[in-house]
Amino acid sequence: MLRWTLLSVVSKIVFAFKIPESVLVVIHTPALDVLLIERADHPGFWQSVTGSKDFPSESLLDAAVREVQEETGIRADSISFIDWSVSNIYDIYPAWQHRYAPGVTRNTEHVFSLCVPSQAPITLSPTEHKAFQWLPYRAAADACYSPSNAEAILMLPRFLT
């Protein structure tokens, strides 16, 4: 019993920090309108759906499905996601450095896309995002705060099936 309790406490401490492996999901329509969401804690910071793995063994695809549902309310089957097999490694912005374990300075972001039939209804997580917009893909790239997000959106036409 003591061993299980100790493992439980250690596990909670380990997972108190964000895992520096995340997903970026470009949600778009067949006409290449792209969904952008504005961060609640940083007005003017427009982005696609992003989020870290919840635990080390969570698959990237499962993280993508979960993040899309949590951040937009869109429920999509995992087979609807396209894994681009593209990863970006970048320095973690100083504003978010405290969320990671001491000494962790870089994040690896894995890119996915999700095509929805039309501008799907969106239900934002109010603690994370305060607004959304659908924009043609080039305008969406221009509106993104993150260079890796803008680059992914500009690559979108290459990954249409």
BELTAKA-V465981 format. One record per residue. RES is the residue in three letters. PSI is psi as a letter, one per 40 degrees, with the letter a starting at -180 (999 if undefined). Layout:
RES & PSI
RES & PSI
//
This chain:
MET & d
LEU & d
ARG & d
TRP & d
THR & d
LEU & d
LEU & d
SER & d
VAL & d
VAL & d
SER & d
LYS & d
ILE & d
VAL & d
PHE & e
ALA & d
PHE & i
LYS & i
ILE & h
PRO & f
GLU & h
SER & i
VAL & i
LEU & h
VAL & h
VAL & h
ILE & h
HIS & i
THR & i
PRO & d
ALA & e
LEU & f
ASP & h
VAL & h
LEU & h
LEU & i
ILE & i
GLU & h
ARG & h
ALA & d
ASP & e
HIS & g
PRO & h
GLY & e
PHE & g
TRP & i
GLN & i
SER & i
VAL & h
THR & i
GLY & i
SER & i
LYS & i
ASP & d
PHE & i
PRO & d
SER & e
GLU & h
SER & i
LEU & d
LEU & d
ASP & d
ALA & d
ALA & d
VAL & d
ARG & d
GLU & d
VAL & d
GLN & d
GLU & d
GLU & d
THR & e
GLY & e
ILE & h
ARG & h
ALA & i
ASP & i
SER & d
ILE & e
SER & e
PHE & i
ILE & h
ASP & h
TRP & e
SER & f
VAL & h
SER & i
ASN & h
ILE & h
TYR & i
ASP & h
ILE & h
TYR & h
PRO & d
ALA & d
TRP & e
GLN & d
HIS & e
ARG & e
TYR & i
ALA & i
PRO & h
GLY & e
VAL & h
THR & e
ARG & i
ASN & i
THR & h
GLU & h
HIS & h
VAL & h
PHE & i
SER & i
LEU & h
CYS & h
VAL & i
PRO & d
SER & a
GLN & g
ALA & i
PRO & i
ILE & h
THR & h
LEU & i
SER & h
PRO & d
THR & e
GLU & d
HIS & i
LYS & e
ALA & i
PHE & i
GLN & i
TRP & h
LEU & i
PRO & i
TYR & d
ARG & d
ALA & d
ALA & d
ALA & d
ASP & d
ALA & e
CYS & h
TYR & d
SER & h
PRO & d
SER & d
ASN & d
ALA & d
GLU & d
ALA & d
ILE & d
LEU & d
MET & e
LEU & d
PRO & d
ARG & d
PHE & e
LEU & i
THR & 999
//
